[in-house]
Each structure stands twice: as structure tokens, then as C-alpha cells.
Amino acid sequence: MNRIDFQRLANERIADAKALLAAKRWAAAYYLAGYAVECALKACIAKLMRSEEFPDKNFAEKCWTHNLPQLLGVAGLKAGFDSALRADPGLLENWDFVKDWNEGSRYAHIPKDKAEDLFGAITDKKHGVLAWLKLRW
């Protein structure tokens, strides 16, 4: 997979999450919304890669995670994101919803409000996590 593939997946998964919210499929919407952020972060990581360069093993292993805060660091965005969080209370509030998402949520019962809160935190046009990432992918 390459950067464009991850960008496309992020956009598709957030659209899927929106459709699932409309269908009142809260747990699936929650899972796919978080997965959209994971894909966006992996697009940012892919941007760092050079096609002629063999990746460092330690770096490559760190990429194979679903942990959003860890992926933020691997993407080289942590310092910039921390600055953005200090400057934008809305982004900070949204990140507080998003940062705790994990792939294990696919097994969880997620209530409507939690699914809607996560989706809103990701898609907020002015303070959303996905909007911030898209400027960097």
C-alpha cells in the first residue's frame, strides 16, 4: 500500500462510518471512524518513505500498530500536533475523544453518543483530527 491508498481508505472509511451512523450501527460506525484516523496517520507515515530506500527494521515494526498516539509519533507529527493542541482547545477536546480509540473496539458495544462523539471529533471541519491530518498527508 502507498500513501494514496491510505488517503483513499481514510476517506472511504469515514464515509462508511457516516453511513453506519445513519443506519444506527453505532459500534461499526465507531470502529470505522477510528480506522479512518489510523489510515490517515499511515498516509502521513508513507509520505516519509523514499521509494529507493530500504526502511529501518525498528521504524517499520513501529508502523504496524493500531495505537493512534504511537502512530502520530512514528509519522513525525507529535511535536507539531502538541503545539496545535495547545493553540486550539477545540482540537484538544476532539483529540481527547479520538486518542483512546483502538482496534479492540470492534468487539465492544458502543452506545450512540460515543459513536457520534468520535465521528464529530474526527470530522469537525475547523477543529477535527482528520482535517488536521489531511493538511499533512
C-alpha positions in Angstrom: 0.0 0.0 0.0 1.1 3.5 -0.7 0.3 7.0 0.5 -2.6 7.5 -2.0 -4.1 4.1 -1.0 -4.1 5.2 2.7 -5.6 8.6 1.8 -8.3 6.9 -0.2 -9.0 4.4 2.6 -9.2 7.2 5.2 -11.8 9.0 3.1 -13.8 5.8 2.4 -13.8 4.6 6.0 -15.1 8.0 7.3 -17.8 7.8 4.6 -18.6 4.3 5.7 -18.8 5.5 9.3 -21.2 8.2 8.3 -23.5 5.7 6.5 -23.3 3.4 9.5 -24.4 6.2 11.9 -27.3 6.9 9.6 -28.2 3.2 9.8 -27.9 3.3 13.7 -25.0 0.8 13.6 -23.1 2.6 16.4 -20.3 0.1 17.1 -19.4 -0.4 13.5 -19.5 3.4 12.9 -17.2 3.9 15.9 -14.8 1.3 14.7 -14.6 2.6 11.1 -14.3 6.2 12.2 -11.3 5.4 14.3 -9.9 3.3 11.5 -10.1 6.3 9.2 -7.7 8.2 11.5 -5.4 5.2 11.6 -5.3 5.2 7.7 -4.7 9.0 7.7 -1.8 8.6 10.0 -0.4 5.8 7.9 -0.7 8.1 4.9 1.5 10.6 6.8 4.0 7.9 7.5 4.0 6.8 3.9 4.9 10.4 2.9 8.1 10.0 4.8 9.2 6.9 2.8 11.6 7.1 -0.1 11.0 4.5 -2.8 14.7 3.7 -3.3 15.4 3.4 0.4 15.0 0.2 2.5 13.2 1.1 5.8 14.9 0.6 9.1 13.5 -2.5 10.8 12.7 -0.8 14.1 10.9 2.0 12.2 8.9 -0.5 10.1 7.8 -2.5 13.1 6.5 0.7 14.8 4.3 1.3 11.8 2.4 -2.0 12.3 0.3 -0.8 15.2 -3.2 0.5 15.6 -2.2 2.8 18.5 -3.1 6.3 17.3 -0.8 8.3 19.6 2.1 6.0 18.7 1.4 6.4 15.0 1.4 10.1 15.5 4.9 9.9 16.8 6.1 7.5 14.0 4.7 9.9 11.5 6.9 12.6 13.0 3.9 14.8 13.8 3.9 14.6 17.6 5.6 18.0 18.3 3.6 19.8 15.8 0.4 18.2 17.0 1.2 19.0 20.6 1.7 22.7 19.6 -1.6 22.6 17.7 -3.4 21.1 20.7 -2.1 24.0 22.9 -3.2 26.6 20.4 -6.6 25.1 19.6 -8.8 24.0 22.6 -11.3 22.5 20.1 -8.7 20.2 18.6 -7.6 19.2 22.1 -11.2 18.4 23.1 -11.6 16.3 19.9 -8.3 14.5 20.4 -9.4 13.5 23.8 -12.2 11.5 22.2 -10.0 10.1 19.4 -6.8 9.1 21.2 -8.4 6.3 23.1 -9.8 4.5 20.0 -8.2 1.1 19.4 -8.8 -1.9 17.2 -10.3 -3.8 20.1 -13.4 -1.5 19.8 -14.6 -3.8 17.0 -15.6 -6.2 19.8 -17.2 -3.6 22.0 -20.8 -2.5 22.5 -20.6 1.2 21.6 -23.6 3.5 22.5 -25.0 6.1 20.1 -23.5 9.1 21.9 -20.0 7.7 22.0 -20.1 6.8 18.2 -21.4 10.3 17.4 -18.9 12.0 19.6 -16.0 10.2 18.0 -17.3 10.8 14.5 -17.8 14.5 15.3 -14.3 14.8 16.8 -12.8 13.3 13.7 -14.8 15.2 11.1 -15.2 18.6 12.6 -14.2 20.9 9.7 -12.5 23.5 11.9 -11.1 21.5 14.9 -11.3 17.9 13.7 -8.4 15.4 13.9 -8.9 14.3 10.3 -8.8 17.9 9.0 -5.5 18.5 10.8 -4.0 15.2 9.4 -5.2 15.9 5.8 -3.0 19.1 5.8 0.0 16.9 6.5 -0.5 13.7 4.5 
